[in-house]
């Protein structure tokens, strides 16, 4: 079938939804389906098969900044692209986010699957007409129970639970970037809810020889760099390429995810598990969607630097414990592969098309 995937977020800005959109498009194309992604782009599209819809406007939401494009120029580009492409089915990620996903719902002429990713509440649901827009989606999916509950509270309806997928082969192909010293890796936007401050405080409780790779940037970057400038163990890498990100995750001794709240599904946990790197993360409901049994990663109370430091040190000093997490984590990552997710969505696409024809 001819599949159109729409992201409301700029594909040239790092983000979990963007990575899911691009990875799913690659998996669907590999399975023989003609797939195209429509999304804002602040620069050149990150891969082939992408129709850029213009630049994004940074917008504060859910304790973070979303690179969305709710402007009229993006609306016109979306209408033109949908008219020209003639998709058999549309897959809208965060379908009620202002921008191209809402535009596609207003047009409403193509069978549609919608996936909700966010949890923690959204002001978008207070906008008049939002509930009506949601009725134009043939099949609704959510990546977690938290995301489904938020959508249900906002616009009602029933939601099929899916998961966020990981492309296992990308981690298998990249060579690890090793460090001579025991090293912890962190990647995430530098903002309060991601908990980087907690990790940096935990570093003061760890031995002198332990190093920390801090990837990405955010509104807290300059402040945190000034505060911890004397700690030479911390390497501020800024935004890195996708290849370098994978290589550093794979080469680290421990991967740390210290978020405080607002996480629907731990995509970054799955990436570390796919890279065969042991994980220490905050004990949040969204991360419990990934760490089901408890032996795939070590979860600690969010916002507790002492508990975080103790968990990190246990893995650094206990290679046998780390190896157990690696084995269980890789097995969990294989259960959440992007190829398997693509098969689940293909079934939804077929049902959406059949439902629209029947109506």
SVG drawing of the C-alpha trace seen along z (x, -y; Angstrom):
<svg xmlns="http://www.w3.org/2000/svg" viewBox="-21 -31 63 44">
<polyline fill="none" stroke="black" stroke-width="0.4" points="0.0,0.0 1.0,-3.7 1.5,-5.0 1.8,-8.6 3.3,-9.2 2.8,-12.7 4.9,-14.1 3.9,-17.4 7.5,-17.9 10.5,-19.0 12.5,-16.0 15.7,-18.0 15.3,-18.5 16.1,-15.5 13.2,-13.8 11.6,-10.4 8.6,-10.9 10.7,-12.0 13.0,-8.9 9.9,-6.7 8.5,-8.3 11.7,-7.9 12.5,-4.4 9.0,-3.2 9.2,-4.7 12.4,-2.8 10.9,0.5 7.8,0.1 9.8,-0.7 12.0,2.4 8.9,4.6 7.9,3.4 5.4,0.6 5.8,-2.8 6.2,-5.1 6.6,-8.9 7.0,-11.1 5.4,-14.6 6.8,-16.9 8.3,-20.3 12.1,-20.5 14.5,-23.2 17.0,-22.4 17.6,-19.6 15.4,-16.5 17.3,-13.8 16.6,-11.0 15.1,-10.2 11.4,-9.8 10.6,-13.0 8.5,-15.9 9.5,-19.0 6.6,-21.2 8.6,-24.3 10.3,-25.5 9.0,-24.9 8.1,-27.4 9.5,-26.3 6.5,-26.0 6.5,-25.3 4.5,-22.2 4.5,-19.5 7.6,-21.0 9.6,-21.0 9.8,-22.8 8.1,-21.2 9.3,-22.2 5.9,-22.4 4.5,-24.2 1.0,-25.5 1.4,-28.4 -0.6,-28.9 2.3,-28.2 2.7,-24.7 -1.0,-24.2 -0.9,-25.0 2.1,-22.7 0.3,-19.9 -2.8,-20.3 -0.7,-20.3 1.3,-17.3 -1.8,-15.3 -3.5,-16.2 -0.4,-15.2 0.5,-12.0 -2.9,-10.3 -2.0,-8.0 -4.0,-4.8 -3.7,-5.4 -2.3,-8.1 -0.6,-7.5 -0.7,-10.6 1.7,-10.8 0.3,-13.0 -2.7,-13.6 -4.3,-16.5 -1.1,-18.5 -1.5,-21.9 0.1,-21.7 0.0,-19.2 -1.6,-16.3 -4.6,-18.5 -4.7,-19.7 -4.9,-16.1 -7.8,-15.4 -9.7,-18.5 -9.4,-17.2 -10.5,-13.8 -10.6,-12.0 -8.1,-9.2 -8.3,-6.3 -6.4,-7.3 -4.5,-5.7 -3.5,-8.0 -0.8,-7.3 -0.7,-9.1 2.8,-9.4 2.6,-12.0 1.5,-11.6 1.0,-14.1 -1.8,-16.4 -2.1,-18.7 -3.7,-22.1 -4.4,-21.2 -7.4,-19.2 -9.1,-22.4 -9.3,-23.9 -12.9,-23.8 -13.4,-21.2 -10.6,-18.9 -13.0,-16.1 -14.7,-16.3 -11.3,-16.1 -10.5,-12.9 -13.7,-11.2 -12.2,-11.4 -9.5,-8.9 -10.4,-5.3 -8.1,-3.5 -6.5,-5.0 -3.3,-3.7 -1.2,-4.8 2.3,-3.8 1.5,-3.4 -1.4,-3.2 -0.5,-6.7 -0.7,-8.1 -4.1,-6.3 -5.5,-7.6 -4.5,-11.2 -6.1,-10.9 -9.2,-9.2 -9.6,-12.0 -9.2,-14.6 -11.2,-13.4 -12.7,-10.0 -12.6,-6.9 -10.8,-3.5 -7.1,-3.0 -5.0,0.0 -1.8,0.3 1.4,0.5 5.0,-0.2 7.9,-2.3 10.2,-0.3 14.0,0.0 16.0,0.7 18.3,3.5 20.5,3.7 21.6,0.1 23.1,0.9 24.6,4.1 26.3,2.4 28.0,-0.6 31.3,-0.2 31.4,-1.1 33.3,-4.2 35.2,-3.1 36.7,-5.1 39.8,-3.9 38.0,-4.9 34.6,-3.6 32.1,-5.8 28.4,-6.7 26.5,-8.0 23.6,-10.5 21.5,-11.8 18.5,-14.0 17.4,-17.6 19.0,-19.7 15.8,-20.8 14.5,-20.2 12.2,-17.3 15.0,-15.2 16.9,-15.1 20.4,-15.9 21.0,-18.0 20.3,-14.9 22.9,-12.9 25.5,-15.7 24.9,-15.8 25.3,-12.0 28.6,-12.3 30.1,-14.0 29.4,-10.8 31.2,-8.6 34.9,-7.7 37.4,-10.1 38.1,-7.8 34.5,-7.6 33.7,-9.7 30.4,-11.1 29.5,-11.7 26.7,-14.4 25.2,-14.6 22.6,-17.0 21.8,-20.5 18.9,-22.5 17.9,-25.6 20.0,-24.5 23.2,-23.8 25.2,-26.9 24.1,-27.2 25.0,-23.5 28.4,-23.9 29.2,-26.9 28.2,-25.1 30.2,-22.0 33.1,-23.5 35.6,-22.3 34.6,-18.7 36.9,-17.6 35.4,-14.1 32.3,-15.5 32.6,-15.8 30.1,-18.1 29.7,-16.8 26.7,-19.0 24.6,-17.7 26.1,-14.6 25.3,-12.8 23.1,-9.8 26.1,-7.5 28.1,-9.0 25.2,-8.7 24.8,-5.0 28.6,-4.5 28.8,-6.2 25.8,-4.4 27.2,-1.2 30.7,-2.0 29.6,-3.3 29.8,-1.1 26.4,-2.3 23.6,-4.3 21.7,-6.7 18.2,-8.0 17.4,-10.2 14.1,-11.8 11.8,-13.2 8.4,-13.1 6.4,-13.4 7.8,-10.2 5.2,-8.1 7.5,-5.3 11.2,-4.9 12.5,-4.8 16.0,-5.7 16.0,-2.7 15.3,-0.4 18.1,-1.9 20.6,-1.2 19.3,2.3 19.6,2.8 23.2,1.6 23.9,4.2 24.6,1.5 23.3,1.8 20.7,-0.8 20.1,-2.8 16.9,-4.8 14.3,-6.6 11.4,-4.5 8.6,-6.2 5.4,-4.6 6.6,-5.3 9.8,-3.4 7.9,-0.5 6.4,0.0 9.9,1.1 11.3,2.7 8.4,5.1 10.0,7.9 12.6,5.9 15.8,7.5 16.2,5.5 17.4,2.4 17.9,1.0 15.2,-1.6 15.7,-4.1 13.6,-6.7 13.5,-9.9 15.2,-13.0 17.5,-11.1 21.2,-11.7 22.4,-9.3 20.2,-6.4 21.2,-7.1 24.9,-7.2 24.6,-3.9 22.9,-2.2 25.5,-3.4 28.4,-2.3 26.8,1.2 26.9,1.7 30.4,0.3 31.7,2.5 29.7,5.7 30.4,6.8 28.4,10.0 25.3,7.9 25.9,5.7 26.1,8.7 22.7,10.0 21.1,6.6 22.7,6.7 21.3,10.1 17.8,9.4 17.8,6.0 18.8,7.2 16.0,9.8 13.5,7.1 14.7,4.9 14.2,7.8 10.6,8.0 10.2,4.3 11.9,4.3 10.8,1.8 10.2,4.6 7.7,6.2 6.0,2.8 5.7,2.2 3.8,5.5 1.4,4.4 0.8,1.1 0.3,2.7 -2.5,4.7 -4.0,1.4 -3.7,-0.2 -5.5,2.6 -8.3,2.4 -8.6,-1.4 -8.9,-1.1 -11.6,1.6 -13.5,-0.4 -13.5,-3.5 -14.7,-1.5 -17.5,0.1 -18.7,-3.3"/>
</svg>
